[in-house]
Amino acid sequence: MTVFIIRRLLASIVLLFFISLISFFIITLTPGSPYPWGELNPKVSEDVKRIFREKFHLDKPLHKQYGFIMRDLLTGELRSIKDERPVLAKIAERLPATLALNLGALALSLSFGLLLGVYGARYAGRSPDVITSILAFVFIALPGFWVSYLLAIGLVNYGAVPILGTHTIGVTFSNGLEVFLDRWWHVMLPASILAIGGVAVQSRFIRASMIETLREDYIRTARAKGLDENAVFYRHALRNSIRPLITGIGMLLPALIGGAVIIENIFAYPGMGRLGYEAVLERDYPTLVALNFVTAALVLLGNLLADVLYAVVDPRVRLE
């Protein structure tokens, strides 16, 4: 296990390097100007433009710009073009909100995906299975932004569920528990929308795994010995069919983080996705490169944890 983790960490470092390299060149080669005043603004003198270019190394060749950005990123000195604040400080402010949103969506995807998948497998080939299968395909096909707008328009007239921000404005809470519940109440709607596709995909994985497990020889033996069908299904088959949930963690993370960019902007949710959207509009190269780097690191870490958990859940798997 230790050797596997070390190998994966070394491979992740190499992969992070290529991700940062490719993302840097894609960002810098796209049309647009990073100058906050506009590149052709006649009111800005050439001296001011020259000082700005030198400050952010924009006067250097692209390969040298990449070197300066990565050096400053790894030392914590990388600054945003927009407001000259440290980029890592800006990401650290938004990271908790994004983690809360993605963890909520991940928990909903895995839990409801498990319930629907088990329910479909329990009644495989019958009406309940057909209904859950149709629902799964509908959920996969639903665009998240479309569902977000529909719910936002529908709920704004009732006010029962908050649709903007991460906390209630103008309300003073008496204890930390109330603050915690208020924050999660704001997270639930965007997290639920973000989890729709994950629920559908996980339910299909669990259903297929359950049906395959129910065909195993030890399941036939348990039934032949007269063991109760519920005990066979829930105690033996289900226990050995949850591995797709572990695999699903690694598969869902990139989709959740990518989908959060749209969801966070619709619900004015101050997370990393919204920060990235703002950086794209402003051509804030340092912020975009840093966001891609941190996001890739989180995804790689999640995949590593999923592999380790897979080996813990199934002793037959050996990672060495």
C-alpha positions in Angstrom: 0.0 0.0 0.0 2.8 2.5 0.9 4.6 1.8 -2.3 1.5 2.3 -4.3 0.7 5.6 -2.6 4.3 6.9 -3.2 4.1 5.9 -6.9 0.8 7.6 -7.3 2.0 10.7 -5.6 5.0 10.9 -7.9 2.8 10.3 -10.9 0.4 13.0 -9.7 3.3 15.5 -9.5 4.2 14.8 -13.1 0.6 15.0 -14.2 0.1 18.3 -12.4 3.1 19.7 -14.3 1.6 18.8 -17.7 -1.9 20.1 -16.6 -0.5 23.4 -15.5 1.6 23.7 -18.7 -1.3 22.9 -21.0 -3.8 25.1 -19.1 -1.3 28.0 -19.1 -0.8 27.9 -22.9 -4.5 27.5 -23.5 -5.3 30.5 -21.3 -2.6 32.8 -22.6 -3.2 32.0 -26.3 -7.0 32.7 -26.2 -8.1 36.0 -27.7 -8.4 38.9 -25.3 -6.2 41.2 -23.3 -5.2 41.0 -19.6 -4.8 44.7 -19.3 -7.5 46.1 -17.0 -7.8 49.3 -19.0 -7.8 47.7 -22.4 -4.8 47.2 -24.6 -5.6 50.0 -27.1 -6.9 52.6 -24.6 -5.3 56.0 -25.7 -5.6 57.5 -22.2 -3.0 55.1 -20.8 0.6 56.1 -21.4 3.2 53.7 -22.8 5.2 54.0 -19.6 2.2 52.7 -17.5 1.7 49.8 -19.9 5.4 49.0 -19.8 5.5 49.0 -16.0 2.4 46.8 -15.9 3.9 44.3 -18.4 7.1 44.1 -16.4 5.3 43.7 -13.1 3.4 40.6 -14.3 6.2 39.4 -16.6 4.0 39.9 -19.7 6.9 41.3 -21.6 8.7 37.9 -21.4 8.3 35.0 -23.9 5.6 32.5 -23.0 7.9 29.8 -21.6 9.5 32.3 -19.3 6.0 33.6 -18.2 5.1 30.1 -17.3 8.2 29.7 -15.3 7.6 32.9 -13.4 3.9 32.0 -12.7 4.8 28.5 -11.4 7.6 29.9 -9.2 5.3 32.5 -7.7 2.5 30.0 -7.3 4.6 27.4 -5.4 6.1 30.2 -3.2 2.8 31.8 -2.5 3.8 35.1 -4.2 1.5 34.8 -7.2 -0.8 37.9 -7.4 -4.0 38.5 -9.3 -3.9 40.9 -12.2 -7.4 42.2 -11.2 -6.6 43.5 -7.7 -3.0 42.4 -7.1 -4.1 40.2 -4.1 -2.3 36.9 -3.5 -4.0 34.3 -5.7 -3.7 31.6 -3.1 -5.4 33.8 -0.5 -8.3 34.4 -2.9 -8.6 30.7 -3.5 -8.4 29.9 0.3 -11.4 32.3 0.8 -13.5 30.4 -1.8 -12.3 26.9 -1.1 -14.5 26.1 2.0 -17.7 27.1 0.1 -16.8 24.9 -2.9 -15.8 22.0 -0.7 -19.1 22.2 1.2 -21.0 22.3 -2.1 -19.2 19.4 -3.6 -19.2 17.3 -0.5 -23.0 17.8 -0.2 -23.5 16.9 -3.8 -21.2 13.8 -3.5 -23.1 12.6 -0.4 -26.5 13.0 -2.1 -25.2 11.3 -5.3 -23.9 8.3 -3.4 -26.7 7.9 -0.9 -29.6 8.3 -3.3 -27.8 6.5 -6.1 -27.4 3.5 -3.7 -31.1 3.6 -2.7 -32.3 3.7 -6.3 -29.8 1.1 -7.5 -30.7 -1.3 -4.8 -34.4 -0.7 -5.3 -34.1 -1.4 -9.1 -32.0 -4.5 -8.5 -34.5 -5.8 -5.9 -37.3 -5.7 -8.5 -35.2 -6.3 -11.6 -37.3 -6.7 -14.8 -40.5 -5.5 -13.0 -42.3 -2.2 -13.0 -40.3 -0.6 -10.2 -37.0 -1.4 -12.0 -38.4 0.1 -15.3 -39.5 3.2 -13.5 -36.2 3.8 -11.8 -34.4 3.1 -15.0 -36.5 5.7 -16.9 -35.9 8.2 -14.0 -32.1 7.6 -14.2 -32.0 8.3 -17.9 -34.1 11.4 -17.5 -31.8 12.7 -14.7 -28.7 12.1 -16.9 -30.3 14.0 -19.7 -31.4 17.0 -17.7 -29.2 20.1 -18.1 -28.2 21.4 -14.7 -28.4 25.0 -15.6 -32.0 24.5 -16.9 -33.1 22.8 -13.7 -31.4 25.6 -11.7 -33.3 28.3 -13.5 -36.6 26.5 -13.2 -36.3 25.9 -9.5 -35.0 29.4 -8.8 -38.0 30.9 -10.6 -40.4 28.6 -8.9 -39.0 29.0 -5.4 -38.4 32.7 -5.4 -42.1 33.3 -5.0 -42.3 31.2 -1.9 -39.1 31.9 -0.1 -39.0 28.6 1.7 -35.6 27.6 0.3 -32.8 30.2 -0.1 -31.6 30.5 -3.7 -28.7 33.0 -3.3 -25.5 33.1 -1.4 -24.2 31.0 1.5 -25.9 32.5 4.5 -28.9 34.6 5.5 -28.2 38.3 5.4 -29.3 40.5 8.2 -30.0 37.7 10.7 -27.9 37.2 13.9 -27.7 33.7 15.2 -27.3 32.9 18.9 -24.9 29.9 18.6 -22.7 28.0 16.2 -25.2 25.3 15.5 -27.7 27.8 14.0 -24.9 29.2 11.8 -24.0 25.7 10.7 -27.6 24.8 9.9 -28.1 28.1 8.0 -25.0 27.5 5.9 -26.1 23.9 5.0 -29.7 25.1 4.3 -28.2 27.4 1.6 -26.0 24.6 0.2 -28.8 22.1 -0.2 -30.5 23.5 -3.3 -27.4 23.9 -5.4 -25.9 20.7 -4.1 -29.1 18.8 -5.0 -29.1 20.1 -8.5 -25.4 19.3 -8.9 -26.0 15.8 -7.7 -28.8 14.9 -10.1 -26.6 13.4 -12.8 -24.5 11.6 -10.1 -27.5 10.0 -8.6 -28.5 8.6 -12.0 -25.1 7.3 -12.9 -24.5 5.7 -9.5 -27.9 4.1 -9.4 -27.1 2.3 -12.7 -23.7 1.2 -11.4 -25.2 -0.2 -8.2 -28.0 -1.9 -10.0 -25.7 -3.7 -12.4 -23.3 -4.7 -9.6 -26.2 -6.0 -7.5 -27.6 -8.1 -10.4 -24.2 -9.5 -11.1 -23.6 -10.4 -7.5 -26.9 -12.1 -7.2 -25.7 -14.6 -9.9 -22.7 -15.6 -7.9 -22.4 -19.2 -6.6 -22.3 -18.3 -2.9 -25.7 -16.5 -3.4 -27.2 -19.7 -4.9 -25.7 -21.7 -2.0 -27.3 -19.3 0.6 -30.6 -19.6 -1.1 -30.3 -23.4 -1.3 -29.7 -23.6 2.4 -33.0 -21.9 3.0 -31.7 -18.5 4.0 -34.3 -15.7 4.1 -34.4 -13.8 0.8 -34.0 -10.4 2.6 -30.9 -11.7 4.4 -29.5 -13.0 1.1 -30.1 -9.7 -0.6 -29.2 -7.1 2.0 -26.6 -8.9 4.1 -24.7 -10.8 1.5 -25.3 -9.4 -2.0 -25.5 -5.7 -1.0 -22.4 -5.9 1.1 -20.3 -7.1 -1.8 -21.9 -4.7 -4.4 -20.9 -1.3 -2.9 -17.6 -1.1 -4.7 -19.0 1.0 -7.5 -19.8 3.7 -4.9 -16.1 3.9 -4.1 -15.2 4.0 -7.8 -17.9 6.6 -8.2 -16.1 9.0 -5.9 -13.2 9.3 -8.4 -15.5 9.5 -11.3 -17.8 12.1 -9.8 -15.2 14.6 -8.5 -14.2 16.1 -11.9 -17.9 16.3 -13.0 -18.9 18.0 -9.7 -16.1 20.5 -9.8 -16.7 21.3 -13.4 -20.5 21.6 -12.9 -20.0 23.8 -9.9 -18.8 26.6 -12.2 -22.3 27.0 -13.7 -24.3 26.3 -10.5 -22.2 28.7 -8.4 -22.9 31.5 -10.9 -26.6 30.8 -11.1 -27.0 30.9 -7.3 -24.5 33.6 -6.7 -22.5 31.1 -4.6 -19.1 32.5 -3.7 -17.0 29.4 -4.5 -14.0 28.6 -6.7 -16.2 28.1 -9.7 -17.5 31.7 -9.5 -14.0 32.9 -9.0 -12.9 31.1 -12.1 -15.7 32.6 -14.1 -14.8 36.1 -13.0 -11.2 35.4 -13.8 -12.1 34.3 -17.4 -14.1 37.5 -18.0 -11.2 39.6 -16.7 -8.4 37.6 -18.4 -6.8 37.1 -15.0 -4.1 34.6 -16.2 -2.5 34.0 -12.8 -5.8 33.3 -11.1 -6.9 30.9 -13.8 -3.6 29.0 -13.8 -3.7 28.7 -10.0 -7.4 27.6 -10.0 -6.6 24.9 -12.6 -3.7 23.7 -10.6 -5.6 23.5 -7.3 -8.6 21.9 -8.9 -6.4 19.2 -10.6 -4.7 18.6 -7.3 -8.0 18.0 -5.5 -9.2 15.7 -8.3 -6.0 13.6 -8.2 -6.2 13.4 -4.4 -9.8 12.3 -4.6 -8.9 9.5 -7.1 -6.0 8.4 -4.8 -8.4 8.2 -1.8 -10.9 6.2 -3.9 -8.3 3.7 -4.9 -7.2 3.2 -1.3 -10.8 2.9 -0.1 -11.4 0.3 -2.8 -8.6 -1.9 -1.4 -9.9 -1.4 2.2 -13.5 -2.4 1.3 -12.5 -5.4 -0.9 -9.6 -7.4 0.6 -9.2 -9.2 -2.7 -7.8 -6.1 -4.3 -4.1 -5.6 -3.9 -2.6 -2.3 -4.8 1.1 -3.2 -4.6 
